[in-house]
C-alpha cells in the first residue's frame, strides 16, 4: 500500500444561527456554564412584580411596611427615611 502525503488547508467559514433556535436547544444550566467558562458573569433575575395602589394611603402604608415604621408617620419624615435608605 502506497501512502500519499496530503497537505492541509485552513478554511474560514461563517455560520449564521438564529438565537431563538439555539435557546430552544440549550438548557439554562448549559448556557450559564458556558458563560462562566468564558470568564463572564451570569446573574439570574426575578421579574419585578407590578404593584398597583388604589390610593395614596395604600401606597403610604406600603412604604411604611417596607421601612418598618408606623402608619402615623409624617409624610416628609417618610420621604427623608426613603432618601437615607437609597443613599
C-alpha positions as CSV (number, residue, x, y, z in Angstrom):
1,X,0.0,0.0,0.0
2,X,1.4,3.3,-1.0
3,X,0.8,6.3,1.4
4,X,0.3,9.7,0.0
5,X,1.1,12.9,1.8
6,X,-1.8,15.2,1.6
7,X,-1.3,18.8,2.6
8,X,-3.6,20.7,5.0
9,X,-5.7,23.7,4.1
10,X,-7.4,26.1,6.5
11,X,-10.9,27.5,5.8
12,X,-12.8,30.3,7.4
13,X,-16.5,29.7,7.5
14,X,-19.2,32.0,8.7
15,X,-22.2,30.3,10.1
16,X,-25.5,32.1,10.9
17,X,-27.5,30.7,13.7
18,X,-30.9,32.1,14.8
19,X,-30.6,32.7,18.6
20,X,-34.1,31.6,19.3
21,X,-33.3,28.2,17.7
22,X,-30.2,28.0,19.9
23,X,-32.1,28.8,23.0
24,X,-34.6,26.1,22.2
25,X,-31.9,23.5,22.1
26,X,-29.7,24.6,25.1
27,X,-30.6,24.3,28.7
28,X,-30.3,27.2,31.1
29,X,-27.6,25.4,33.1
30,X,-25.6,24.7,29.9
31,X,-25.8,28.4,28.9
32,X,-24.8,29.6,32.4
33,X,-21.8,27.1,32.4
34,X,-20.7,28.4,29.0
35,X,-20.9,32.0,30.1
36,X,-18.9,31.3,33.3
37,X,-16.3,29.2,31.4
38,X,-15.6,32.3,29.3
39,X,-14.9,34.3,32.4
40,X,-18.1,36.3,32.1
41,X,-20.7,36.8,34.8
42,X,-24.2,35.5,34.8
43,X,-26.9,36.7,37.2
44,X,-30.3,35.3,37.4
45,X,-33.0,37.9,37.8
46,X,-36.5,37.7,39.0
47,X,-39.0,39.9,37.2
48,X,-40.3,42.7,39.3
49,X,-43.8,42.3,40.5
50,X,-46.0,45.2,39.4
51,X,-47.9,46.6,42.4
52,X,-50.9,48.8,41.8
53,X,-52.2,51.1,44.6
54,X,-55.7,52.3,44.5
55,X,-55.0,55.4,46.7
56,X,-52.1,57.4,48.1
57,X,-53.0,56.0,51.5
58,X,-52.4,52.4,50.3
59,X,-49.1,53.5,48.8
60,X,-48.0,55.2,52.0
61,X,-48.9,52.2,54.1
62,X,-46.9,50.0,51.7
63,X,-43.9,52.3,52.2
64,X,-44.3,52.3,56.0
65,X,-44.3,48.5,55.9
66,X,-41.2,48.4,53.8
67,X,-39.4,50.8,56.2
68,X,-40.9,49.2,59.2
69,X,-42.4,52.4,60.7
70,X,-45.8,53.2,62.0
71,X,-48.6,54.4,59.7
72,X,-49.0,57.7,61.6
73,X,-45.5,58.9,60.4
74,X,-45.4,62.3,58.8
75,X,-45.1,62.2,55.0
76,X,-42.0,64.4,55.0
77,X,-40.3,62.1,57.6
78,X,-41.2,59.1,55.5
79,X,-39.6,60.7,52.4
80,X,-36.4,61.5,54.5
81,X,-36.2,57.9,55.6
82,X,-36.5,56.7,52.0
83,X,-33.8,59.1,50.9
84,X,-31.5,57.7,53.6
85,X,-32.2,54.1,52.5
86,X,-31.5,54.9,48.9
87,X,-28.1,56.5,49.5
